């Protein structure tokens, strides 16, 4: 059984990985779940999910919605600091 503590640790590790990738790979851009993007391009979906684009010019749909809800704008610092950690996934 997966505990809440394990889920929180996994969420933190995922966020650190995303931050690391976004700092080392230049040119990543944010797109909506419907795209558009280029085949094989690595994009952020909703400022959270890092996904590859398929041949139809859309981010992989399983990836685009699996980790966190899609956001239309980057969260503010206060929103990030005040976010609930009791429910890391939606």
PDB file of N, CA, C and O in Angstrom:
ATOM      1  N   UNK A   1       0.842  -1.185   0.000  1.00  0.00           N
ATOM      2  CA  UNK A   1       0.000   0.000   0.000  1.00  0.00           C
ATOM      3  C   UNK A   1       0.884   1.244   0.000  1.00  0.00           C
ATOM      4  O   UNK A   1       1.863   1.323   0.742  1.00  0.00           O
ATOM      5  N   UNK A   2       0.530   2.198  -0.829  1.00  0.00           N
ATOM      6  CA  UNK A   2       1.287   3.439  -0.933  1.00  0.00           C
ATOM      7  C   UNK A   2       0.754   4.427   0.099  1.00  0.00           C
ATOM      8  O   UNK A   2      -0.447   4.693   0.161  1.00  0.00           O
ATOM      9  N   UNK A   3       1.650   4.956   0.896  1.00  0.00           N
ATOM     10  CA  UNK A   3       1.242   5.905   1.930  1.00  0.00           C
ATOM     11  C   UNK A   3       1.268   7.328   1.387  1.00  0.00           C
ATOM     12  O   UNK A   3       1.837   7.593   0.328  1.00  0.00           O
ATOM     13  N   UNK A   4       0.647   8.232   2.125  1.00  0.00           N
ATOM     14  CA  UNK A   4       0.638   9.646   1.743  1.00  0.00           C
ATOM     15  C   UNK A   4       2.058  10.201   1.724  1.00  0.00           C
ATOM     16  O   UNK A   4       2.400  11.019   0.870  1.00  0.00           O
ATOM     17  N   UNK A   5       2.875   9.756   2.661  1.00  0.00           N
ATOM     18  CA  UNK A   5       4.262  10.225   2.720  1.00  0.00           C
ATOM     19  C   UNK A   5       5.021   9.813   1.453  1.00  0.00           C
ATOM     20  O   UNK A   5       5.800  10.599   0.914  1.00  0.00           O
ATOM     21  N   UNK A   6       4.798   8.597   0.984  1.00  0.00           N
ATOM     22  CA  UNK A   6       5.444   8.131  -0.243  1.00  0.00           C
ATOM     23  C   UNK A   6       4.996   8.959  -1.439  1.00  0.00           C
ATOM     24  O   UNK A   6       5.815   9.316  -2.285  1.00  0.00           O
ATOM     25  N   UNK A   7       3.708   9.266  -1.518  1.00  0.00           N
ATOM     26  CA  UNK A   7       3.197  10.085  -2.615  1.00  0.00           C
ATOM     27  C   UNK A   7       3.801  11.480  -2.600  1.00  0.00           C
ATOM     28  O   UNK A   7       4.126  12.031  -3.652  1.00  0.00           O
ATOM     29  N   UNK A   8       3.951  12.048  -1.421  1.00  0.00           N
ATOM     30  CA  UNK A   8       4.539  13.383  -1.310  1.00  0.00           C
ATOM     31  C   UNK A   8       5.996  13.351  -1.754  1.00  0.00           C
ATOM     32  O   UNK A   8       6.450  14.238  -2.477  1.00  0.00           O
ATOM     33  N   UNK A   9       6.725  12.330  -1.323  1.00  0.00           N
ATOM     34  CA  UNK A   9       8.131  12.200  -1.729  1.00  0.00           C
ATOM     35  C   UNK A   9       8.236  12.053  -3.246  1.00  0.00           C
ATOM     36  O   UNK A   9       9.091  12.678  -3.872  1.00  0.00           O
ATOM     37  N   UNK A  10       7.380  11.239  -3.832  1.00  0.00           N
ATOM     38  CA  UNK A  10       7.389  11.065  -5.286  1.00  0.00           C
ATOM     39  C   UNK A  10       7.061  12.368  -6.005  1.00  0.00           C
ATOM     40  O   UNK A  10       7.674  12.681  -7.026  1.00  0.00           O
ATOM     41  N   UNK A  11       6.105  13.128  -5.490  1.00  0.00           N
ATOM     42  CA  UNK A  11       5.742  14.407  -6.097  1.00  0.00           C
ATOM     43  C   UNK A  11       6.909  15.386  -6.038  1.00  0.00           C
ATOM     44  O   UNK A  11       7.176  16.097  -7.007  1.00  0.00           O
ATOM     45  N   UNK A  12       7.601  15.423  -4.908  1.00  0.00           N
ATOM     46  CA  UNK A  12       8.752  16.323  -4.764  1.00  0.00           C
ATOM     47  C   UNK A  12       9.869  15.919  -5.724  1.00  0.00           C
ATOM     48  O   UNK A  12      10.470  16.775  -6.373  1.00  0.00           O
ATOM     49  N   UNK A  13      10.147  14.628  -5.816  1.00  0.00           N
ATOM     50  CA  UNK A  13      11.185  14.148  -6.733  1.00  0.00           C
ATOM     51  C   UNK A  13      10.818  14.488  -8.171  1.00  0.00           C
ATOM     52  O   UNK A  13      11.678  14.909  -8.945  1.00  0.00           O
ATOM     53  N   UNK A  14       9.559  14.311  -8.535  1.00  0.00           N
ATOM     54  CA  UNK A  14       9.100  14.644  -9.884  1.00  0.00           C
ATOM     55  C   UNK A  14       9.299  16.128 -10.166  1.00  0.00           C
ATOM     56  O   UNK A  14       9.792  16.497 -11.232  1.00  0.00           O
ATOM     57  N   UNK A  15       8.918  16.979  -9.218  1.00  0.00           N
ATOM     58  CA  UNK A  15       9.069  18.426  -9.403  1.00  0.00           C
ATOM     59  C   UNK A  15      10.538  18.814  -9.537  1.00  0.00           C
ATOM     60  O   UNK A  15      10.883  19.668 -10.355  1.00  0.00           O
ATOM     61  N   UNK A  16      11.397  18.197  -8.745  1.00  0.00           N
ATOM     62  CA  UNK A  16      12.831  18.480  -8.857  1.00  0.00           C
ATOM     63  C   UNK A  16      13.372  18.040 -10.214  1.00  0.00           C
ATOM     64  O   UNK A  16      14.208  18.723 -10.805  1.00  0.00           O
ATOM     65  N   UNK A  17      12.898  16.907 -10.701  1.00  0.00           N
ATOM     66  CA  UNK A  17      13.314  16.430 -12.016  1.00  0.00           C
ATOM     67  C   UNK A  17      12.872  17.395 -13.108  1.00  0.00           C
ATOM     68  O   UNK A  17      13.649  17.718 -14.007  1.00  0.00           O
ATOM     69  N   UNK A  18      11.636  17.852 -13.033  1.00  0.00           N
ATOM     70  CA  UNK A  18      11.126  18.808 -14.019  1.00  0.00           C
ATOM     71  C   UNK A  18      11.937  20.095 -13.972  1.00  0.00           C
ATOM     72  O   UNK A  18      12.306  20.635 -15.015  1.00  0.00           O
ATOM     73  N   UNK A  19      12.217  20.592 -12.761  1.00  0.00           N
ATOM     74  CA  UNK A  19      13.010  21.818 -12.627  1.00  0.00           C
ATOM     75  C   UNK A  19      14.403  21.622 -13.216  1.00  0.00           C
ATOM     76  O   UNK A  19      14.928  22.511 -13.886  1.00  0.00           O
ATOM     77  N   UNK A  20      14.992  20.473 -12.968  1.00  0.00           N
ATOM     78  CA  UNK A  20      16.333  20.182 -13.492  1.00  0.00           C
ATOM     79  C   UNK A  20      16.315  20.137 -15.017  1.00  0.00           C
ATOM     80  O   UNK A  20      17.187  20.713 -15.668  1.00  0.00           O
ATOM     81  N   UNK A  21      15.334  19.462 -15.579  1.00  0.00           N
ATOM     82  CA  UNK A  21      15.241  19.363 -17.038  1.00  0.00           C
ATOM     83  C   UNK A  21      14.990  20.729 -17.650  1.00  0.00           C
ATOM     84  O   UNK A  21      15.606  21.076 -18.658  1.00  0.00           O
ATOM     85  N   UNK A  22      14.096  21.510 -17.060  1.00  0.00           N
ATOM     86  CA  UNK A  22      13.777  22.817 -17.632  1.00  0.00           C
ATOM     87  C   UNK A  22      14.949  23.778 -17.542  1.00  0.00           C
ATOM     88  O   UNK A  22      15.060  24.690 -18.362  1.00  0.00           O
ATOM     89  N   UNK A  23      15.829  23.593 -16.561  1.00  0.00           N
ATOM     90  CA  UNK A  23      17.001  24.453 -16.443  1.00  0.00           C
ATOM     91  C   UNK A  23      18.122  24.031 -17.379  1.00  0.00           C
ATOM     92  O   UNK A  23      18.966  24.856 -17.728  1.00  0.00           O
ATOM     93  N   UNK A  24      18.156  22.778 -17.792  1.00  0.00           N
ATOM     94  CA  UNK A  24      19.243  22.307 -18.640  1.00  0.00           C
ATOM     95  C   UNK A  24      18.870  22.273 -20.115  1.00  0.00           C
ATOM     96  O   UNK A  24      19.750  22.357 -20.971  1.00  0.00           O
ATOM     97  N   UNK A  25      17.596  22.152 -20.426  1.00  0.00           N
ATOM     98  CA  UNK A  25      17.150  22.103 -21.814  1.00  0.00           C
ATOM     99  C   UNK A  25      16.548  23.451 -22.178  1.00  0.00           C
ATOM    100  O   UNK A  25      15.557  23.877 -21.585  1.00  0.00           O
ATOM    101  N   UNK A  26      17.139  24.109 -23.140  1.00  0.00           N
ATOM    102  CA  UNK A  26      16.629  25.421 -23.547  1.00  0.00           C
ATOM    103  C   UNK A  26      15.580  25.243 -24.645  1.00  0.00           C
ATOM    104  O   UNK A  26      15.646  24.297 -25.431  1.00  0.00           O
ATOM    105  N   UNK A  27      14.628  26.149 -24.691  1.00  0.00           N
ATOM    106  CA  UNK A  27      13.636  26.119 -25.738  1.00  0.00           C
ATOM    107  C   UNK A  27      12.374  25.351 -25.407  1.00  0.00           C
ATOM    108  O   UNK A  27      11.497  25.226 -26.262  1.00  0.00           O
ATOM    109  N   UNK A  28      12.250  24.830 -24.189  1.00  0.00           N
ATOM    110  CA  UNK A  28      10.998  24.168 -23.827  1.00  0.00           C
ATOM    111  C   UNK A  28       9.900  25.210 -23.758  1.00  0.00           C
ATOM    112  O   UNK A  28      10.111  26.313 -23.252  1.00  0.00           O
ATOM    113  N   UNK A  29       8.754  24.868 -24.256  1.00  0.00           N
ATOM    114  CA  UNK A  29       7.645  25.817 -24.220  1.00  0.00           C
ATOM    115  C   UNK A  29       6.408  25.155 -23.651  1.00  0.00           C
ATOM    116  O   UNK A  29       6.304  23.929 -23.598  1.00  0.00           O
ATOM    117  N   UNK A  30       5.482  25.983 -23.231  1.00  0.00           N
ATOM    118  CA  UNK A  30       4.231  25.497 -22.667  1.00  0.00           C
ATOM    119  C   UNK A  30       3.173  25.460 -23.762  1.00  0.00           C
ATOM    120  O   UNK A  30       3.038  26.411 -24.532  1.00  0.00           O
ATOM    121  N   UNK A  31       2.424  24.365 -23.831  1.00  0.00           N
ATOM    122  CA  UNK A  31       1.331  24.238 -24.797  1.00  0.00           C
ATOM    123  C   UNK A  31       0.093  23.718 -24.082  1.00  0.00           C
ATOM    124  O   UNK A  31       0.167  23.230 -22.954  1.00  0.00           O
ATOM    125  N   UNK A  32      -1.034  23.831 -24.753  1.00  0.00           N
ATOM    126  CA  UNK A  32      -2.271  23.268 -24.210  1.00  0.00           C
ATOM    127  C   UNK A  32      -2.282  21.765 -24.488  1.00  0.00           C
ATOM    128  O   UNK A  32      -1.479  21.288 -25.289  1.00  0.00           O
ATOM    129  N   UNK A  33      -3.176  21.008 -23.843  1.00  0.00           N
ATOM    130  CA  UNK A  33      -3.243  19.565 -24.105  1.00  0.00           C
ATOM    131  C   UNK A  33      -3.535  19.224 -25.572  1.00  0.00           C
ATOM    132  O   UNK A  33      -3.230  18.120 -26.023  1.00  0.00           O
ATOM    133  N   UNK A  34      -4.119  20.161 -26.309  1.00  0.00           N
ATOM    134  CA  UNK A  34      -4.440  19.928 -27.718  1.00  0.00           C
ATOM    135  C   UNK A  34      -3.305  20.333 -28.649  1.00  0.00           C
ATOM    136  O   UNK A  34      -3.405  20.131 -29.859  1.00  0.00           O
ATOM    137  N   UNK A  35      -2.226  20.901 -28.110  1.00  0.00           N
ATOM    138  CA  UNK A  35      -1.105  21.338 -28.935  1.00  0.00           C
ATOM    139  C   UNK A  35      -1.261  22.781 -29.358  1.00  0.00           C
ATOM    140  O   UNK A  35      -1.927  23.539 -28.653  1.00  0.00           O
ATOM    141  N   UNK A  36      -0.709  23.185 -30.424  1.00  0.00           N
ATOM    142  CA  UNK A  36       0.075  22.428 -31.388  1.00  0.00           C
ATOM    143  C   UNK A  36       1.540  22.311 -30.967  1.00  0.00           C
ATOM    144  O   UNK A  36       2.061  23.138 -30.218  1.00  0.00           O
ATOM    145  N   UNK A  37       2.178  21.270 -31.465  1.00  0.00           N
ATOM    146  CA  UNK A  37       3.614  21.084 -31.260  1.00  0.00           C
ATOM    147  C   UNK A  37       4.139  20.197 -32.384  1.00  0.00           C
ATOM    148  O   UNK A  37       3.368  19.611 -33.144  1.00  0.00           O
ATOM    149  N   UNK A  38       5.441  20.112 -32.473  1.00  0.00           N
ATOM    150  CA  UNK A  38       6.072  19.334 -33.544  1.00  0.00           C
ATOM    151  C   UNK A  38       6.323  17.899 -33.098  1.00  0.00           C
ATOM    152  O   UNK A  38       6.597  17.637 -31.927  1.00  0.00           O
ATOM    153  N   UNK A  39       6.227  16.980 -34.044  1.00  0.00           N
ATOM    154  CA  UNK A  39       6.467  15.561 -33.760  1.00  0.00           C
ATOM    155  C   UNK A  39       7.819  15.390 -33.062  1.00  0.00           C
ATOM    156  O   UNK A  39       8.843  15.863 -33.554  1.00  0.00           O
ATOM    157  N   UNK A  40       7.810  14.708 -31.909  1.00  0.00           N
ATOM    158  CA  UNK A  40       9.032  14.447 -31.169  1.00  0.00           C
ATOM    159  C   UNK A  40       9.508  15.581 -30.280  1.00  0.00           C
ATOM    160  O   UNK A  40      10.510  15.438 -29.579  1.00  0.00           O
ATOM    161  N   UNK A  41       8.802  16.709 -30.299  1.00  0.00           N
ATOM    162  CA  UNK A  41       9.199  17.861 -29.476  1.00  0.00           C
ATOM    163  C   UNK A  41       8.856  17.601 -28.011  1.00  0.00           C
ATOM    164  O   UNK A  41       7.823  17.004 -27.706  1.00  0.00           O
ATOM    165  N   UNK A  42       9.716  18.045 -27.120  1.00  0.00           N
ATOM    166  CA  UNK A  42       9.497  17.936 -25.686  1.00  0.00           C
ATOM    167  C   UNK A  42       8.898  19.253 -25.211  1.00  0.00           C
ATOM    168  O   UNK A  42       9.526  20.303 -25.345  1.00  0.00           O
ATOM    169  N   UNK A  43       7.678  19.208 -24.653  1.00  0.00           N
ATOM    170  CA  UNK A  43       6.974  20.427 -24.245  1.00  0.00           C
ATOM    171  C   UNK A  43       6.395  20.268 -22.842  1.00  0.00           C
ATOM    172  O   UNK A  43       6.172  19.156 -22.363  1.00  0.00           O
ATOM    173  N   UNK A  44       6.159  21.406 -22.203  1.00  0.00           N
ATOM    174  CA  UNK A  44       5.402  21.416 -20.959  1.00  0.00           C
ATOM    175  C   UNK A  44       3.929  21.537 -21.317  1.00  0.00           C
ATOM    176  O   UNK A  44       3.566  22.289 -22.223  1.00  0.00           O
ATOM    177  N   UNK A  45       3.085  20.805 -20.614  1.00  0.00           N
ATOM    178  CA  UNK A  45       1.637  20.925 -20.785  1.00  0.00           C
ATOM    179  C   UNK A  45       1.094  21.474 -19.479  1.00  0.00           C
ATOM    180  O   UNK A  45       1.179  20.817 -18.441  1.00  0.00           O
ATOM    181  N   UNK A  46       0.536  22.681 -19.527  1.00  0.00           N
ATOM    182  CA  UNK A  46      -0.018  23.296 -18.325  1.00  0.00           C
ATOM    183  C   UNK A  46       1.017  23.630 -17.274  1.00  0.00           C
ATOM    184  O   UNK A  46       0.727  23.568 -16.079  1.00  0.00           O
ATOM    185  N   UNK A  47       2.230  23.986 -17.698  1.00  0.00           N
ATOM    186  CA  UNK A  47       3.323  24.358 -16.804  1.00  0.00           C
ATOM    187  C   UNK A  47       3.696  23.251 -15.834  1.00  0.00           C
ATOM    188  O   UNK A  47       4.305  23.531 -14.801  1.00  0.00           O
ATOM    189  N   UNK A  48       3.355  22.005 -16.130  1.00  0.00           N
ATOM    190  CA  UNK A  48       3.639  20.938 -15.176  1.00  0.00           C
ATOM    191  C   UNK A  48       4.103  19.661 -15.853  1.00  0.00           C
ATOM    192  O   UNK A  48       5.206  19.186 -15.582  1.00  0.00           O
ATOM    193  N   UNK A  49       3.298  19.108 -16.713  1.00  0.00           N
ATOM    194  CA  UNK A  49       3.592  17.808 -17.313  1.00  0.00           C
ATOM    195  C   UNK A  49       4.561  17.959 -18.484  1.00  0.00           C
ATOM    196  O   UNK A  49       4.292  18.714 -19.418  1.00  0.00           O
ATOM    197  N   UNK A  50       5.668  17.256 -18.439  1.00  0.00           N
ATOM    198  CA  UNK A  50       6.666  17.285 -19.503  1.00  0.00           C
ATOM    199  C   UNK A  50       6.401  16.099 -20.422  1.00  0.00           C
ATOM    200  O   UNK A  50       6.534  14.945 -20.012  1.00  0.00           O
ATOM    201  N   UNK A  51       6.023  16.388 -21.672  1.00  0.00           N
ATOM    202  CA  UNK A  51       5.552  15.341 -22.581  1.00  0.00           C
ATOM    203  C   UNK A  51       6.188  15.453 -23.961  1.00  0.00           C
ATOM    204  O   UNK A  51       6.634  16.524 -24.374  1.00  0.00           O
ATOM    205  N   UNK A  52       6.220  14.321 -24.664  1.00  0.00           N
ATOM    206  CA  UNK A  52       6.634  14.303 -26.064  1.00  0.00           C
ATOM    207  C   UNK A  52       5.412  14.470 -26.951  1.00  0.00           C
ATOM    208  O   UNK A  52       4.324  13.996 -26.623  1.00  0.00           O
ATOM    209  N   UNK A  53       5.599  15.145 -28.072  1.00  0.00           N
ATOM    210  CA  UNK A  53       4.497  15.340 -29.015  1.00  0.00           C
ATOM    211  C   UNK A  53       4.444  14.181 -30.005  1.00  0.00           C
ATOM    212  O   UNK A  53       5.473  13.654 -30.428  1.00  0.00           O
ATOM    213  N   UNK A  54       3.223  13.800 -30.364  1.00  0.00           N
ATOM    214  CA  UNK A  54       3.036  12.694 -31.300  1.00  0.00           C
ATOM    215  C   UNK A  54       3.003  13.204 -32.738  1.00  0.00           C
ATOM    216  O   UNK A  54       3.166  14.399 -32.981  1.00  0.00           O
ATOM    217  N   UNK A  55       2.792  12.297 -33.687  1.00  0.00           N
ATOM    218  CA  UNK A  55       2.824  12.682 -35.102  1.00  0.00           C
ATOM    219  C   UNK A  55       1.639  13.549 -35.516  1.00  0.00           C
ATOM    220  O   UNK A  55       1.678  14.183 -36.571  1.00  0.00           O
ATOM    221  N   UNK A  56       0.578  13.583 -34.693  1.00  0.00           N
ATOM    222  CA  UNK A  56      -0.569  14.441 -34.988  1.00  0.00           C
ATOM    223  C   UNK A  56      -0.356  15.883 -34.530  1.00  0.00           C
ATOM    224  O   UNK A  56      -1.214  16.736 -34.756  1.00  0.00           O
ATOM    225  N   UNK A  57       0.776  16.160 -33.891  1.00  0.00           N
ATOM    226  CA  UNK A  57       1.051  17.520 -33.423  1.00  0.00           C
ATOM    227  C   UNK A  57       0.407  17.846 -32.092  1.00  0.00           C
ATOM    228  O   UNK A  57       0.143  19.009 -31.787  1.00  0.00           O
ATOM    229  N   UNK A  58       0.151  16.804 -31.290  1.00  0.00           N
ATOM    230  CA  UNK A  58      -0.434  16.979 -29.961  1.00  0.00           C
ATOM    231  C   UNK A  58       0.445  16.278 -28.935  1.00  0.00           C
ATOM    232  O   UNK A  58       1.085  15.274 -29.248  1.00  0.00           O
ATOM    233  N   UNK A  59       0.481  16.804 -27.703  1.00  0.00           N
ATOM    234  CA  UNK A  59       1.215  16.097 -26.654  1.00  0.00           C
ATOM    235  C   UNK A  59       0.560  14.748 -26.365  1.00  0.00           C
ATOM    236  O   UNK A  59      -0.653  14.596 -26.512  1.00  0.00           O
ATOM    237  N   UNK A  60       1.359  13.782 -25.959  1.00  0.00           N
ATOM    238  CA  UNK A  60       0.844  12.481 -25.554  1.00  0.00           C
ATOM    239  C   UNK A  60      -0.238  12.706 -24.502  1.00  0.00           C
ATOM    240  O   UNK A  60       0.041  13.287 -23.453  1.00  0.00           O
ATOM    241  N   UNK A  61      -1.469  12.258 -24.761  1.00  0.00           N
ATOM    242  CA  UNK A  61      -2.606  12.584 -23.892  1.00  0.00           C
ATOM    243  C   UNK A  61      -2.535  11.926 -22.526  1.00  0.00           C
ATOM    244  O   UNK A  61      -3.001  12.511 -21.548  1.00  0.00           O
ATOM    245  N   UNK A  62      -1.974  10.739 -22.425  1.00  0.00           N
ATOM    246  CA  UNK A  62      -1.816  10.109 -21.119  1.00  0.00           C
ATOM    247  C   UNK A  62      -0.853  10.925 -20.267  1.00  0.00           C
ATOM    248  O   UNK A  62      -1.114  11.178 -19.091  1.00  0.00           O
ATOM    249  N   UNK A  63       0.240  11.327 -20.855  1.00  0.00           N
ATOM    250  CA  UNK A  63       1.223  12.152 -20.148  1.00  0.00           C
ATOM    251  C   UNK A  63       0.641  13.522 -19.810  1.00  0.00           C
ATOM    252  O   UNK A  63       0.871  14.038 -18.716  1.00  0.00           O
ATOM    253  N   UNK A  64      -0.097  14.105 -20.724  1.00  0.00           N
ATOM    254  CA  UNK A  64      -0.586  15.475 -20.558  1.00  0.00           C
ATOM    255  C   UNK A  64      -1.510  15.643 -19.362  1.00  0.00           C
ATOM    256  O   UNK A  64      -1.655  16.752 -18.848  1.00  0.00           O
ATOM    257  N   UNK A  65      -2.134  14.568 -18.912  1.00  0.00           N
ATOM    258  CA  UNK A  65      -3.088  14.694 -17.803  1.00  0.00           C
ATOM    259  C   UNK A  65      -2.751  13.815 -16.610  1.00  0.00           C
ATOM    260  O   UNK A  65      -3.542  13.732 -15.671  1.00  0.00           O
ATOM    261  N   UNK A  66      -1.595  13.155 -16.622  1.00  0.00           N
ATOM    262  CA  UNK A  66      -1.346  12.164 -15.581  1.00  0.00           C
ATOM    263  C   UNK A  66      -0.807  12.711 -14.272  1.00  0.00           C
ATOM    264  O   UNK A  66      -1.124  12.150 -13.223  1.00  0.00           O
ATOM    265  N   UNK A  67      -0.016  13.764 -14.270  1.00  0.00           N
ATOM    266  CA  UNK A  67       0.635  14.196 -13.034  1.00  0.00           C
ATOM    267  C   UNK A  67      -0.095  15.310 -12.315  1.00  0.00           C
ATOM    268  O   UNK A  67      -0.291  15.230 -11.103  1.00  0.00           O
ATOM    269  N   UNK A  68      -0.490  16.316 -13.007  1.00  0.00           N
ATOM    270  CA  UNK A  68      -1.136  17.444 -12.332  1.00  0.00           C
ATOM    271  C   UNK A  68      -2.111  18.115 -13.279  1.00  0.00           C
ATOM    272  O   UNK A  68      -2.024  17.937 -14.494  1.00  0.00           O
ATOM    273  N   UNK A  69      -3.044  18.889 -12.725  1.00  0.00           N
ATOM    274  CA  UNK A  69      -4.031  19.540 -13.578  1.00  0.00           C
ATOM    275  C   UNK A  69      -3.374  20.583 -14.479  1.00  0.00           C
ATOM    276  O   UNK A  69      -2.399  21.227 -14.090  1.00  0.00           O
ATOM    277  N   UNK A  70      -3.910  20.738 -15.670  1.00  0.00           N
ATOM    278  CA  UNK A  70      -3.391  21.711 -16.620  1.00  0.00           C
ATOM    279  C   UNK A  70      -3.726  23.113 -16.137  1.00  0.00           C
ATOM    280  O   UNK A  70      -4.858  23.392 -15.744  1.00  0.00           O
ATOM    281  N   UNK A  71      -2.735  23.986 -16.170  1.00  0.00           N
ATOM    282  CA  UNK A  71      -2.928  25.378 -15.768  1.00  0.00           C
ATOM    283  C   UNK A  71      -2.727  26.264 -16.989  1.00  0.00           C
ATOM    284  O   UNK A  71      -1.888  25.980 -17.844  1.00  0.00           O
ATOM    285  N   UNK A  72      -3.496  27.332 -17.061  1.00  0.00           N
ATOM    286  CA  UNK A  72      -3.382  28.262 -18.177  1.00  0.00           C
ATOM    287  C   UNK A  72      -2.270  29.279 -17.953  1.00  0.00           C
ATOM    288  O   UNK A  72      -1.784  29.889 -18.906  1.00  0.00           O
ATOM    289  N   UNK A  73      -1.863  29.465 -16.695  1.00  0.00           N
ATOM    290  CA  UNK A  73      -0.812  30.432 -16.388  1.00  0.00           C
ATOM    291  C   UNK A  73       0.113  29.847 -15.335  1.00  0.00           C
ATOM    292  O   UNK A  73      -0.249  28.906 -14.629  1.00  0.00           O
ATOM    293  N   UNK A  74       1.299  30.408 -15.237  1.00  0.00           N
ATOM    294  CA  UNK A  74       2.264  29.967 -14.247  1.00  0.00           C
ATOM    295  C   UNK A  74       1.783  30.378 -12.866  1.00  0.00           C
ATOM    296  O   UNK A  74       1.404  31.533 -12.678  1.00  0.00           O
ATOM    297  N   UNK A  75       1.785  29.464 -11.880  1.00  0.00           N
ATOM    298  CA  UNK A  75       1.329  29.819 -10.535  1.00  0.00           C
ATOM    299  C   UNK A  75       2.237  30.874  -9.903  1.00  0.00           C
ATOM    300  O   UNK A  75       3.443  30.896 -10.148  1.00  0.00           O
ATOM    301  N   UNK A  76       1.647  31.740  -9.091  1.00  0.00           N
ATOM    302  CA  UNK A  76       2.433  32.749  -8.388  1.00  0.00           C
ATOM    303  C   UNK A  76       3.185  32.097  -7.242  1.00  0.00           C
ATOM    304  O   UNK A  76       2.881  30.972  -6.847  1.00  0.00           O
ATOM    305  N   UNK A  77       4.161  32.806  -6.717  1.00  0.00           N
ATOM    306  CA  UNK A  77       4.957  32.283  -5.601  1.00  0.00           C
ATOM    307  C   UNK A  77       4.061  31.975  -4.408  1.00  0.00           C
ATOM    308  O   UNK A  77       4.202  30.926  -3.780  1.00  0.00           O
ATOM    309  N   UNK A  78       3.137  32.887  -4.090  1.00  0.00           N
ATOM    310  CA  UNK A  78       2.260  32.667  -2.933  1.00  0.00           C
ATOM    311  C   UNK A  78       1.328  31.478  -3.151  1.00  0.00           C
ATOM    312  O   UNK A  78       1.029  30.750  -2.204  1.00  0.00           O
ATOM    313  N   UNK A  79       0.868  31.271  -4.376  1.00  0.00           N
ATOM    314  CA  UNK A  79       0.029  30.107  -4.662  1.00  0.00           C
ATOM    315  C   UNK A  79       0.802  28.808  -4.465  1.00  0.00           C
ATOM    316  O   UNK A  79       0.258  27.827  -3.959  1.00  0.00           O
ATOM    317  N   UNK A  80       2.065  28.804  -4.862  1.00  0.00           N
ATOM    318  CA  UNK A  80       2.887  27.613  -4.668  1.00  0.00           C
ATOM    319  C   UNK A  80       3.149  27.352  -3.196  1.00  0.00           C
ATOM    320  O   UNK A  80       3.100  26.207  -2.747  1.00  0.00           O
ATOM    321  N   UNK A  81       3.430  28.415  -2.437  1.00  0.00           N
ATOM    322  CA  UNK A  81       3.728  28.258  -1.016  1.00  0.00           C
ATOM    323  C   UNK A  81       2.500  27.849  -0.213  1.00  0.00           C
ATOM    324  O   UNK A  81       2.626  27.151   0.793  1.00  0.00           O
ATOM    325  N   UNK A  82       1.317  28.274  -0.643  1.00  0.00           N
ATOM    326  CA  UNK A  82       0.085  27.988   0.092  1.00  0.00           C
ATOM    327  C   UNK A  82      -0.655  26.760  -0.426  1.00  0.00           C
ATOM    328  O   UNK A  82      -1.751  26.461   0.048  1.00  0.00           O
ATOM    329  N   UNK A  83      -0.081  26.045  -1.384  1.00  0.00           N
ATOM    330  CA  UNK A  83      -0.778  24.889  -1.943  1.00  0.00           C
ATOM    331  C   UNK A  83      -0.821  23.747  -0.937  1.00  0.00           C
ATOM    332  O   UNK A  83       0.067  23.604  -0.097  1.00  0.00           O
ATOM    333  N   UNK A  84      -1.863  22.945  -1.039  1.00  0.00           N
ATOM    334  CA  UNK A  84      -2.047  21.821  -0.126  1.00  0.00           C
ATOM    335  C   UNK A  84      -1.149  20.662  -0.530  1.00  0.00           C
ATOM    336  O   UNK A  84      -1.039  20.333  -1.711  1.00  0.00           O
ATOM    337  N   UNK A  85      -0.506  20.045   0.460  1.00  0.00           N
ATOM    338  CA  UNK A  85       0.309  18.861   0.176  1.00  0.00           C
ATOM    339  C   UNK A  85      -0.423  17.581   0.538  1.00  0.00           C
ATOM    340  O   UNK A  85       0.112  16.487   0.358  1.00  0.00           O
ATOM    341  N   UNK A  86      -1.651  17.708   1.048  1.00  0.00           N
ATOM    342  CA  UNK A  86      -2.386  16.506   1.429  1.00  0.00           C
ATOM    343  C   UNK A  86      -2.924  15.758   0.213  1.00  0.00           C
ATOM    344  O   UNK A  86      -3.159  14.552   0.285  1.00  0.00           O
ATOM    345  N   UNK A  87      -3.121  16.461  -0.905  1.00  0.00           N
ATOM    346  CA  UNK A  87      -3.601  15.834  -2.132  1.00  0.00           C
ATOM    347  C   UNK A  87      -2.653  16.194  -3.270  1.00  0.00           C
ATOM    348  O   UNK A  87      -2.941  17.121  -4.027  1.00  0.00           O
ATOM    349  N   UNK A  88      -1.519  15.482  -3.417  1.00  0.00           N
ATOM    350  CA  UNK A  88      -0.537  15.876  -4.419  1.00  0.00           C
ATOM    351  C   UNK A  88      -0.978  15.659  -5.855  1.00  0.00           C
ATOM    352  O   UNK A  88      -0.419  16.280  -6.759  1.00  0.00           O
ATOM    353  N   UNK A  89      -1.965  14.798  -6.100  1.00  0.00           N
ATOM    354  CA  UNK A  89      -2.406  14.533  -7.462  1.00  0.00           C
ATOM    355  C   UNK A  89      -3.904  14.766  -7.571  1.00  0.00           C
ATOM    356  O   UNK A  89      -4.654  14.551  -6.618  1.00  0.00           O
ATOM    357  N   UNK A  90      -4.324  15.207  -8.743  1.00  0.00           N
ATOM    358  CA  UNK A  90      -5.754  15.417  -8.976  1.00  0.00           C
ATOM    359  C   UNK A  90      -6.270  14.359  -9.915  1.00  0.00           C
ATOM    360  O   UNK A  90      -7.456  14.352 -10.245  1.00  0.00           O
TER     361      UNK A  90
END
